[in-house]
Amino acid sequence: MHRLVLLFFLATLFPPMVRAQGTPDKIACYSDRQDNAPHKKKLWDGYEISLGPSSNPEAVEDKCTGAIYNSAGKVVFRTNGFSVVFDETVTRTDFDGDGKPEVVFRTDTGGGMHCCWAYIVLSLSPKPHKLFEIDMQGRVDFDRDKDGKVVIWKRTAGPYGFTSMARTPFAEKVLRVRDGKLVDATPEFCGRILSNESEDYQADQRWLTPENLKKLQTTGTGDWGNEEIVSALLSRALQQVFCRKFDEAMKQLGLWPEADRVKMKIGLADAIREDYPEFAAKLREVPESK
């Protein structure tokens, strides 16, 4: 499936690898349902989950709430949103490698808009604290490497404004948890991501043919008939950036029509500047007029 599916159905049709496909969440509260029932579930070490509708029926943005209580009945964590889910399948995963299980919620702060779901991963050891939060703007999968350590595959959106929302460019980031924090481990996996066996690589390659690239140069990026080509080109360049193959990324961007190439580079620079400031600055360099 291509990026249309990734954008519109990421929160419902693409659960993480470790969750059984199509399995509904048992402990959940959704803003668009009238039959939300309160739930409780015992965890370990005396902790307990409480999840359900907010006590304030007028709290539209915080219609659902999830909390963790300790053995003394004190709230040690709470999350509120339009919808809140206790992820039973991913809960008990040891994300940080300390030998202790974690608790996982999914929270929607956007009122059903798929942009605004996030995973919240909590550790109860040595005392309750949020380990990390990861947005779900694209598909998020939890996997394990050959050593059994957790890796997180996160579909990450590129620059907006060059395609419709349905064709937003995406590329893959791979994250690990080290010292209790998320770290970018994408370059470790780029041999796999950029191989001819990668589904995304094949999908982009089908659009980035010499004929299509010539068409793009001739008719420009403003032609909506070129939207898939534009999306594939930006996705490929974005993936090269995530893999820190900046020279290769520049080669990809050089295939963009010259008429609005500077505008495109500025848009991409804005999208990546926090994580890749030096490359973003390079993209913003305006070439001297001949």
ABEGO torsion letter per residue (X at the ends): XBAAAAAAAAAAABBBAABBBGBBBABBBBAABAABBBBBBBBBGGBBBBBEBBABAABAAAABBBBBBBAAGBBABBBBEABBBBBAAABGBBAAGAGBBBBBBBBBAAGGBAAABBBBBBBAOABBBBABBBBAABBBBBBBBAAGBBBBBBBBBBBBGABBAAABBBBBBBBBBBGGBBBBAAAAAAAAAABAABAAAAAAAAABBAAAAAAAAAAEAABAAAAAAAAAAAAAAAAAAAAGBAAAAAAAAAABBAAAAAAAAAAAAAAAAAABAAAAAAAABBBBBX
